[in-house]
């Protein structure tokens, strides 16, 4: 059953990720696909212990990370829609957005993926397959953000370079 769920998720991620990558060739598509796959695998590996010992400190940290992961894409999409003058897709804006959540971090949606991976991984952190998948997932998210930053520098030029100097990539004032 888990293999079927993973396969169906892969088809869905493939459809949405590759469809946009083919219509609008962008370097981050493959990395984003790997990140989605990794998060799905971590969730499926850990679903049995998702609510086990839910008041332990590790589980509380995990749930906090998952709540942050739920908030960030909503705040990011809202800011892009309201301030970015999006074209055919909400993330392809014609204006550089530096307000809302973007005032604090450059990549709230990719930060969301990191927090989702962290929260899911912390459900069972000593599981070796999960640890390997977690590292690959984090690397894929980092590469996705770097690739997107190249696109954004090309689109917005020196304004984006200045924004990069003032704003953290994923965690305000830290990373």
Phi, psi and omega in degrees: 000319179296324179294321178297315178300315180298317179298314179295320177297319178299317177299316179296313179296320179298316181298309184286318183288311185284330178300313179290325180293325180284317180290323180228086185304118179221142187291338186278349182308307180297321179294319180296320178301314179298320178298314178299318179297316180298316180297318178300315180297318180296316179298315181293326177292330188251005187298331182293333182252014186304318182247012178289134177049050190293351177259006177289154181304320180295319179292323178296317177297319179300311180295325176297316178298320179292326177291320176298319179298328178283325183287315189302314181293327178295314179295321179293314179296321179298315179295318179296317181294319185279328187241346188266353184050065184293152176271235183288340181224140189302331183273353176263083184268158177260351177239141175288124182262122179229019179243175183065219180296334180290349175291333185254325180220148183280332187229071181297327181287322176286327173298322177301317178297321177297313180294326176294317177296316180297311181299321179288320180294321183294350176296328180206071192288343183265007179284114184303313178300320179297323180295318179295315180295321179299314180298316179297319180296313179299317178299319180296320179294318178299316179292326177298312181297318179297318179295318179294324179298325176297318177298319183290325175295319178295324183281320188246354174063222186299330178300319180287323177300316177297318178299320179299324181291333185262343191233136178291157183285312187232323184236122184309132176065007184235295190228000000 
